[in-house]
Amino acid sequence: MEVVHKIGRRKTAVARVYISEGKGDITVNDRKLEDYFTTAPLQYKVKQPFTLTNVDGNYDVKVNVYGGGITGQAEAVRLALSRAMCQINEENREILKPEGLLTRDPRMVERKKYGQKKARKKFQFSKR
């Protein structure tokens, strides 16, 4: 099996994932998964595509991720891994799709408008 390359995005985070057959090592920005995503919920999010498709420990993963916060980065990695699992085996799509792992979350930060304090909030109005 050759290396599978996929991209996942969430908010402003972008994750590039390279998957190859191996022992199950996950490397994020040249660090171990446990060192980069320190909390258990974030580690669970990253490993979710593997646990749902029952291939835990079969693939080595190298991830380059940048932008956004730590949660957005974890969800970007999850999307990229889900897309890669679908390319490896088309039957994985029926498992991952109902869980919502193949859907790109389109919610982004709304831009600030001129003449306003924030995107929607206005400056305080004084009648007198």
C-alpha positions as CSV (number, residue, x, y, z in Angstrom):
1,M,0.0,0.0,0.0
2,E,1.3,3.4,-0.9
3,V,1.0,6.5,1.3
4,V,-2.5,8.1,1.3
5,H,-2.6,11.9,1.6
6,K,-5.7,13.8,2.6
7,I,-6.6,17.3,3.9
8,G,-9.1,18.2,6.6
9,R,-10.2,21.7,7.7
10,R,-12.1,23.1,10.6
11,K,-12.5,26.9,11.3
12,T,-9.0,28.2,10.4
13,A,-7.2,24.9,11.2
14,V,-5.8,22.9,8.3
15,A,-4.5,19.3,8.8
16,R,-2.5,17.3,6.2
17,V,-2.5,13.6,6.9
18,Y,-0.2,10.9,5.5
19,I,-1.3,7.3,6.2
20,S,0.8,4.2,5.6
21,E,0.6,0.6,6.9
22,G,2.5,0.2,10.1
23,K,2.3,-0.4,13.9
24,G,-0.2,2.4,14.8
25,D,2.2,5.3,15.5
26,I,0.5,8.7,15.2
27,T,2.8,11.7,14.9
28,V,1.5,15.3,14.9
29,N,4.0,18.0,13.9
30,D,6.9,15.7,14.7
31,R,5.6,15.0,18.2
32,K,3.7,12.0,19.6
33,L,-0.1,12.3,19.7
34,E,-0.2,12.2,23.5
35,D,2.3,15.1,23.6
36,Y,0.5,17.3,21.1
37,F,-3.1,16.6,22.1
38,T,-2.7,16.3,25.9
39,T,-6.4,15.8,26.9
40,A,-8.3,12.5,26.6
41,P,-11.3,14.0,24.6
42,L,-9.0,15.4,21.9
43,Q,-7.1,12.1,21.6
44,Y,-10.4,10.3,21.4
45,K,-11.5,12.7,18.6
46,V,-8.3,12.0,16.6
47,K,-8.6,8.2,17.0
48,Q,-12.3,8.0,16.4
49,P,-12.1,7.1,12.6
50,F,-9.8,4.1,13.5
51,T,-12.0,2.9,16.4
52,L,-15.2,3.0,14.4
53,T,-13.7,1.1,11.4
54,N,-11.9,-1.4,13.7
55,V,-8.4,-0.8,12.3
56,D,-6.7,0.5,15.5
57,G,-3.0,0.0,15.3
58,N,-2.8,-1.0,11.6
59,Y,-1.6,2.3,10.2
60,D,1.2,4.8,10.9
61,V,0.0,8.4,10.6
62,K,2.0,11.5,10.1
63,V,0.1,14.8,10.5
64,N,1.0,18.4,9.7
65,V,-1.5,20.8,11.3
66,Y,-1.5,24.5,11.7
67,G,-3.9,27.4,12.3
68,G,-6.8,27.7,14.7
69,G,-7.0,26.4,18.3
70,I,-6.3,23.0,19.7
71,T,-9.9,21.7,19.4
72,G,-10.2,22.9,15.8
73,Q,-7.0,21.2,14.9
74,A,-8.1,17.9,16.5
75,E,-11.3,18.0,14.5
76,A,-9.5,18.9,11.3
77,V,-7.2,15.9,11.8
78,R,-10.3,13.7,12.4
79,L,-11.9,14.8,9.1
80,A,-8.7,14.2,7.2
81,L,-8.3,10.7,8.7
82,S,-12.0,9.9,7.9
83,R,-11.4,10.9,4.3
84,A,-8.3,8.8,4.2
85,M,-10.1,5.7,5.6
86,C,-12.7,6.1,2.9
87,Q,-10.0,6.1,0.2
88,I,-8.4,3.0,1.7
89,N,-11.6,1.0,1.9
90,E,-14.9,2.3,0.3
91,E,-17.0,0.3,2.8
92,N,-15.7,2.6,5.6
93,R,-17.9,5.3,4.1
94,E,-21.1,3.6,5.3
95,I,-19.7,3.5,8.9
96,L,-18.3,7.0,9.1
97,K,-21.0,8.9,7.2
98,P,-23.9,8.4,9.8
99,E,-21.5,9.5,12.6
100,G,-21.0,12.8,10.8
101,L,-17.2,12.4,10.4
102,L,-17.2,13.1,6.7
103,T,-19.0,16.4,7.0
104,R,-16.9,19.6,6.8
105,D,-18.1,21.9,9.5
106,P,-18.6,25.2,7.6
107,R,-18.9,27.5,10.7
108,M,-16.3,30.3,10.6
109,V,-15.8,33.4,12.6
110,E,-17.8,36.3,11.1
111,R,-15.8,39.3,10.1
112,K,-15.9,42.6,12.1
113,K,-17.8,45.3,10.3
114,Y,-16.7,49.0,10.3
115,G,-18.8,51.3,12.5
116,Q,-19.5,48.4,14.9
117,K,-17.8,47.1,18.0
118,K,-17.7,43.5,16.7
119,A,-19.4,41.4,14.0
120,R,-22.9,42.0,15.3
121,K,-22.5,44.1,18.4
122,K,-22.9,47.9,17.9
123,F,-21.3,50.8,19.7
124,Q,-23.3,52.0,22.7
125,F,-26.0,54.4,21.6
126,S,-26.6,57.5,23.8
127,K,-29.8,59.5,23.2
128,R,-28.6,62.5,25.3
